[in-house]
Amino acid sequence: MVKGYDEYTLNVEENDQLKSFHEWREEMSEKCPQFLYWSGVLELQLCVFQLVRAFREANFTLYVNAIKQTLPWMFTMDVCNARWLCVHYRDIAGPRTRASESMVKGDEGVVGLTENPAALRRWMVAGPESAFAKDVLNVFSSFEELGNPFMEQGEELIAIHKKDIMSNNVVDTVRNVKKLGKEQFRTFVKERFTDRSTPITEPLKKNKLPTFSTPNTKVMSKTKAKVAVLKEDCALFSRLYIACQSRDGNLQDFFRFENQPWPTSLSQVGNLRGGQKADLMKCLHDTTTQTVEQPTVDAVILDGAVIVKMLKPRMAETFEEYFNAVFAPYILRQLDAVNRVDLVWDVYREDTLKRSAREKRGSGQRRKFLPKTRIPSDWKGFMRVNDNKDELFKLLANMVVSLTIPDGKEIYTTHGEHVLSSANRVEMNTLEPCSHEEADTRLMVHTLDATLCGHRRIHIRSNDTDVVVLAISVASSISVDELWIAYGTGKHLRNIPAHSIAASLGREKASALLMFHSITGCDTVSFFGGRGKKTAWDVWNVFPELTPVLEALAASPEDINEECMAIIEMFVVLLYDRTSSLKSVNKVRQELFSKKSR
């Protein structure tokens, strides 16, 4: 802290008034959670030093003062001995034992101990345990890597031993912990000692404040969610049975409305209903016979998130080593066979339609890292946090464009809404600024730019069905001879000819494919309950009237008339009952429930 204040005095502007140490500490504690936390740690350490010194010097006054400073922390952190330590303090505290501030903070107190090396050595325990020494070295190493926490200016609270960034709830704990402890201490003394309105044995209410070690909120399992839904169904039909006995029930009116808090045909426990998007790949694969192990292409466009997921850190210890030993060699190998490589990264926003899809992948811990920071052991957990991925992707983007590459080769990489390039290209209006959140659609933007630059054979590396659907939809509308998608990983990797599938489907059906994929379920649209991509594809093949409607919606999704809605409603009817002659979803729901027990 003293070094932080010294740094402040050196950098203070000439026109600014120099603050005293106390004023500087108060100001920094107000605006910086990291400073406030370590200031609290220092305060607790000094309390311990006071207590140890009081024991070894038999200094009763210093002992009483140390107990007094410790009590608020024990109340606020739910320590079980807070009650009886408070009783002990009441018994020993008195006019003769109250230490003056000058005594505690003077040469006889903590200042004399911490600023006098000889005194500190005198009261140290000789030969510390190796585990403690290792912990101390780790603390110093972390301080040297991330900097002095008392010089921190940001608004983030970082667990310095793991580089985890704490949530706002933990920050609130750090800001309010001392104030809350003092209030609870005063209330305890007033109610139990002064007013005697509450028995001393009355249970203390726990605060249960979020701390660094507080686990993440658990998500309800699928089994428990299904049980909850079944209980709701039982209660619903019980009420329906009783209502039908007491009055004439109109089933037609009943099936016009949803009978659950959320539509069960489109959602699952209040969230988007998921499904197997990859089932569509089998349907598309059967439309063409063209196969090749490794196509000859001019440009490669990579989904950056897929590449990072595929390239594990292995023996790399730091993020810089990961780039130099794992990531960069992969990019350079791609450049050996092509003239252009594009890296496209996802952009992670707080309010996004894909939030529920990403939450299903699990949760991790936010971490603060630099190029020389050690890679966390839980790589999968690290990659589940959007902020971690966003920071990592930008770090890799900045480093990849600085690679030394042969003449005539080009590397492009997205960086937020902008694009970085290794080439001295002035105009990149077709690439930036780009507000696309998903790399899926942005891959198509880079594909178009590659064709405008003269590349006629393009290879996209992705592992997402959405990208395959997009590529097939645009293959016939851009100037490209061959458009390949490298889909899958390991032994399941295969090259899908998007241009060949688009030709076999026909221009109309290829253009309508994107809207078909959206309606039948994707990352941002719920799947139909009990109906997957294969069933929907079979219905589309026997219901050709759907194709022009989907094509029109793909061209202008904001405009939809009643005729189009009627066709789509008929498609949904056939999706659940292929032999039905009805055209209304409500009537089909009633028929399936009352006659076919579905």
N, C-alpha and C positions, 0 to 999 in steps of 0.2 A: 504494500500500500504506500509506503514511503517512496519507493521508486516511482510509483504512478504519480504521486504528488510532485516529485522532482521533475518528471517529464512535463507535467502540466505547467509548472513555473517557467520552464524553458521555452515552451511553445505559446505562452500567453501573448496576445497582441498588445502593442504599445498603448493603444487607446483603451484597452479593457482594464478594469480594476482587478488587481491580484487578490484572489480570495484566500482566506486563512485555511489552514488544514481542515478545521472543523466544518467550515462553510463548504469547502470543496467536497468533503466526504458526504455531507447531507445532500448536496445537489446531485452527485453521482448516484447515490442510493435511490433517489427519487426517479431518475430517468433510465437507469440501467439495471435490470434484474440480475445480471451476472455479477456486477459490482456489489449489489445488495446481498446476494447469497454468500459470496466469499467474505464480505464484511461480517456477516453473521457467524460464519465458520470461525473467523479470527476471534470474535467475541467469545464464542463457546470455548475455544482453545485457551484463551486467557482465563476464563472461569476455572478450567481444570488446573491450569498452572497455579492460580491463587489457592485452590484447595490443596494441591500437593505441597505447596510451600507452607501453608498454614499447618499441615500435619508435621512437616519435618522441622519447623521452627517452633512448634507448639504455640503458634500465634492465634489465640482464640478470636480476637477481633477480626482478623483477616478471614478466618473460617466462617464466621457468621455472615460476613459480607458475600463470600463466595456462594453460600447456601441461598442467600436472598436473590442473587443474580441468576441462579440456576432454576429456581422454582417456576417462574413463568414458562420456561421451555418445557418443563415436565408436565405442566397442565395442558399446554397446547398440543403436545405430541402424545398425549394419552399414556404417559408412563404410570405404571400401577402404584408406585411409591409416592406419587405426588401428594396424596392425602396425608400420610403419616410424616412425610418430610416437612409438610407445612406445620403440623403439630409440633414437631421437633424444633422448627425455627421459632415458633411462638414461645416455647419454653426457654430457649437460650437467648433470644433477642431481648434487649433492654437498653435503657439509657447508657449504661456503662460499656456495653459491648458493640454499639453501633459505630462502625468505622467511618471516619470522615473521608470525603472524596480525595482530599489532598494526600491522605495517608495511603489509600488503596492505589492511586495512580501515581504516587511518588516513587522515590528510590526504594522504599520498603515494600512496594507492591509489585504489580505486574511490569511496570516500566523498568524498574531496577533489575527485574529478572530477565526480561527479553532483550534489553539493550546492553547488558553487561555479560560478555561471553564467559568470564570467569565464574560469575554467579550461576549462569545457565549450566555450565559444565558441572558445577558443584551439586546441583540438584537433579542432574540427569541420571538415569539408570544406566550403569555401565554395561557394555556388551549387549546392544539391542538384538532382538530376535531377527533372524535373516528374513522372515516374512515381512516384518515391519520395515526393515531396511529396503527391501524390494519395493514395497508400496511407496516409500518416500521417493525412491529413484523414479518410479513411474509417474509420480505427481510432478516432479521436476521436469521429466521428459515431456509430459503433456503441456506444462507451462511454457517450455521453450518452443514447442511446436505451434501451439495456438496463441501464444502471447500472454502477457501479464493480464490476469482477469481484472485487475484494478485500473487497467488502461482501456478497458472495453467501452465502446461507445454505442453498441447496438442494443436492440430491444429483445434479444433472444437469450434464453437461459440454457446453457450447454452443460451436460454431464461430461466433465472434462476427461474422465477415464475411458469413456466409450464414444465420445464425440456425438452423443445423442442430444437432440434438441427437444426440450421439454414442452409440454402442452401449456396452454394458457391457464389451466387449472393449477398446475404446479407453480407457475409464476405468481398467481394470486396467493398461494400458500406462503411463498417467500416474502411477499410484500406485507402480509397481514399476520404472520405467525407471532411476532413479538408483541404486537398490540393486543391480539386475542389472548395470549398467555397472561399478560398483565391484568386484563379485565377479568379473566376467570380466577386469577389469584386473589384479586381484591374482592370479588363476589364471594369466594369461598371463605375468606377471613371475616367478611361482614356478616354473612348468614350463619356461620357456625361458631364464631368466636365472639363477635361484637353483639349482634342482635340475638343470637342463639335461637333463631327461628327454624333452623334445619338441623337434624341430628348429624353428628359427625360421621356416622356410618351410612348416611344416605348415599346411594350409588352416584358416581360422577358420570355425567353424560359424555360419551366419547365424541371427539371432533371428526375423526377419520379423514384427515386432510390428505389430499393427493400429494404424493411425494415422488422422488425419483424412482423408487421401487414399486410404485403402484402399478399393477398389471393393467393392460388394455381391457376395455369393456368386451365381455364375451358376447358373441352373436348366438342367438338361439339355433340349435341344431335342426336339421331338416326333419328328423324323427319327432322332436318335440313340437315343431311347427305343424306337422301333419296331425298329431294328436289334438292340438288346440283347434284346428279346423274341423276335425271330426266332432269334437264336443260342441262346437258352434252349430254344426249341421243338425246334430241330435236335438239341441234346444230349439232350433228354427222349426224343424218339422213337428216337434211336439206342440209348439204354439200354433202352427198351421192346422194341425189336426183338431185342436180345441176350438180354434176360430171357425173352422168349417162346420163343427157340430152346433155351435151357437148361432150361426147366421149363414146365409147362403153364400158360399164361396165362389167367386168368379175367377176361374183359372186363367182366362184370357187376360184379365187385368193384372193378375198376379205375375204372369210371365212377361209382362211389358217392362218390369222394373227389376233391378238387381236385388237379390234377397240376402246379400252378404255385405259387410262393410266395404269390400272391394270386389270387382267383377272376377270371379274365380276362373272364368274362361280365358281371361287375358292377364291375370296377375297371380302371384304366388306369395301368400302371407304379406300382402301389401307392397311387394316389390315386383319389378318386371319379371315375367315368367321366362326362364331361360330354355334353351333347347340345343340341339346339335346342328350348328350351322354346316359342319363338315359333311352332313348327309347329302347336301346338294352337290358336293364334288363328284360323287359316284354317278349322279344323274347327268352331269355335264360331261364327265369322262366318256360315257357311253355314246356320246354324239359324234365322236371323232376317232379315227384309227391312227392318226399321226403321232408317232412317238420318237424320241431321240434322247440319248443319254446326256450329251453335252452340246447344245446348239452353238453355232458360230455366230457371234453377235458383235456389234460395234460399241455398244454402251451398256453398262450395268447400273441399275438403280436399286439401292439397298434400303430396306426398312431397318433403320438403325437400332430400334429396340429389339428386333428379332436377332440381329447380329450380336448385340451385347448379351442377350440371353443365351445364345448359342456358344459364345466364347467365354468359358469360365476362367476365372483368374489363375487357376492351377497353382504354379509355384510363385507367382508374382506376389510380393509383400505389400507394395504401395500402389496407389493409382497411377503414378508415373511409370512404374515398372509394368503395370498391366497394359498401358498404352504401348510402350516400347517393345515388350516381349510378346504380346498376344494380339492386340488390336491392329497396330500399324502393319505388322507383317501380313495379316489377312488382307488389308486394303491394298497393299503393294502387290500381292499375288493376283488380285483381281485386275490390277492395271497391266499385268503382263500380257493379257489376252485381248484387252480392249483399249480404246483411246479415252474413254470418259467413264468416271465413277461418280455417282451421286449418292449422298447419304441423307436420308430424310428421317427426321425425328418427330415424335409426338410432342404436342404442347399440352401441358397439364393445367387445367383451370379449376377453380374452386367450385363453381356452379356448372356442372356438366351433366348431360344426359347419360354418360357412361359411368357415372359414379357407382351405381348399383352393381354393374358388371365388374368394376375394379375391386369393389369391396368383397366380392366372392373369392377373389384370389388370396385373401388373407390380409393381415396387417403386419407392420413392422415398426421400426423405430427411426424417427428422423435423426440424421447425423450431419454434423458439420465436418467437412473434410477439405483438404488441400491436396495438391499433386503428390506431396511426400507423406501424406497421411496413410497409415496402415489400413489395408483392406479389411473390413469386418469379417469375422469368421462365418457369420450367418449371411452369406451373399444373397440368398433368396429373400430373406427377410428385409435386407437392405433395399432390394429392387422392388419391394411391394409398396414403398412409400413414394408418392408422386414427386415430392420436393427433392428427394434423393436422386431420382431418375432425371429430373429436369436439370439439376446441378451437374450431374455426371455427364449427361448428353452435351451440355454446353461446353464442359471441360474438354471432352473428346473432340468436339467440333473445332474448337480453337486450336487444338494440337494437330489435328489431321491436315489442315490446310497449310501448315508449316513444314510438312514433309518434303524432302527432296525427291522429285520425280523426274523421269526422262522428258526430254523435249517432245512436244506434240501431245502429251498426256494432260488430262484435266481432272481435277477433283472439285466437286461442288458439295456443300453441306448446308443444311438449314441451321439457323441459329435464332430461335424464337420466330418472329415474323419475317426475319431477314435471311439472306443467303450469303455464305462466305465462299470464296473461290480461290483456287491456286493460280488460275489464269488471270491475265490482265484484261479482263472483260469489262467494258465500260457500261454497256446497256444490259440490264437483267430485268427489264420490265415484266417479262412473262413469268418471272420467278418470285419477285418481291415487290412490295410487301405482300405477304400472304397471311390471311386471317384464319386459315384452316386449322382446326384443332387436331384432327386425326391425320396420322401419316398416310392412311389409306387413300384419301382423296388427293393429298399433296404429292403422292407418288405419280398420280396421273398428270399433275401439273408439270413435274419434271420430265415425264415421258413426252409430253407435248413439246417442251422446250428442246429436248434432245432431237426430236424429229425436225424441228425448225432449224436446228444447227446441222442438219444433213445426215443424222444417224438413222438408218432405215431398219436396222435389226436390233431390237432392244430386249434386254433380259432383266426382269424384275425379281428381286429376292424378297419373298415374304412368306409368312406362314398363316395367313388369314384368308378365310373364304371371301370376306368382303372385297379384298384386293382382286381376287380372281374374277368376281362378278363385275367389278368396275372395269377391269381390263377388257373383258369380253364386250361390255357395253360401249366402250370407246374405240375398240379396235377398228371398226368399220368407218369411223368418222375422222381419223387422223391419218397422216401420210406415213404409213409404216408397212413394211413388207412382212416382217415377222415380229410378233410380240409374245415372248415367253414368260411364264411365271414359274420360278423355282419354288415349289410348295412342299412342305414337310421337312423332316430332319432325319439324319442318319440313314438307315436302310430304307426308310419310307420316303426319302426325297425323290421327287419326280418332277419333270419339266412339262408343264401344261401349255399347249399351243393355244393361246387365247384367240389368235387370228383364225385358226382352223375351226375352233368351236363356233366363233361368230359367223363364219361362212356357212357352216352346216345348219345352224339355227335359222339363218336368214336375218336380214337387216331389221325387220319389224320385231321379231321375237328377241333378238339380241338387245335391241334398244329397250324392250319391255322387261328384260331380265332384272334390271336394277330395282324397279318398283315391285316386281314379284318377290324378290328377296326381302325387301323392306316390309311388305305387308305380311308375309308369312313368318317373320321373326328375325331380328338381328340384335346387335348390342344395345340399340336404343329403342327397339319396338318389341313388345311382348310376343312370344310365340302363342299360337292357339293351344288351348288345353288338350292334351292327348293327340295332337296332330302335328307331325313333323314335316320336314322338307320333302321327303320321298312321297308321302301321301299328297301333299299340295302339288308336287310336280306331276303326278299321275292325273290329278283332277284337271290341271291346266291343259294337258295333252288331249283330254276328251272334251274340253270346253274352250274352243278357239275364240269364242266371242270375247274372252277376257283380254286377249292380246292387244287389240287397238285401244282398249280402255287404259291398260297399263302403260302403253306407249305414250298416250296423251298425257297421263299423269306424270310420267317421267320428264316430258318436255315442259309441262307447266303444273307443278304439284299444288300450287295455291288455288288453281281453278278446277273445281269438280262440280258437275251438274247432277241432276236427279237421275238421268239415264245411266250415267257412269256408276252412281251409287247403287242402282238397282242391279247392274251386272256384277258388281263386287259382292253385294249381298247374296246373289244367287251362287256365286263361287263359294262363299262361306257355307251356304246351305249344303251344297254338294260335298264340301269338305267333311261334313259330319254325317251326311246321309246321301250316298251316291244315287239312290233310287227315288229320292223324294221329288214330288212334283210341286211342292210348295215353293214360294218365292220370298217368304218373310222369315227372318231369323227368329222372331218371337213365336211364330206359329210352330216352327220346327222345334224350338226348345220345349214347347208344351207337348208336342206329339212324342218327342223322344222321352220325355219324363213320364207321361201318362200311359203310353202304349208300349214303348220299347224298353222301359226301365233303364234309361241311360241319362 
